[in-house]
């Protein structure tokens, strides 16, 4: 399965939010875009993501919880424009 199709199937992206985000220890609590690499076939609740060329495994439910609200996403995009 292609990664964009997988992201849709896993409900990580929506029509309003086309990126996947991570916020945790790797990014010092800051919101950061990440890339979905794959779903682990032996354990479908685990996915592999890439953040700043660093590959990590994470539980799917935890990654879903990290996705920003509409307001957080707007703030993130404004900050990105400023920088």
Secondary structure, DSSP 8 states (H G I E B T S, - for coil): --HHHHHHHTT---SS--SEEE-SGGGTT--EEEEEEEE-TT-TTEEEEEETTEEEEEEHHHHHHTS--HHHHHHHHHHHHH-
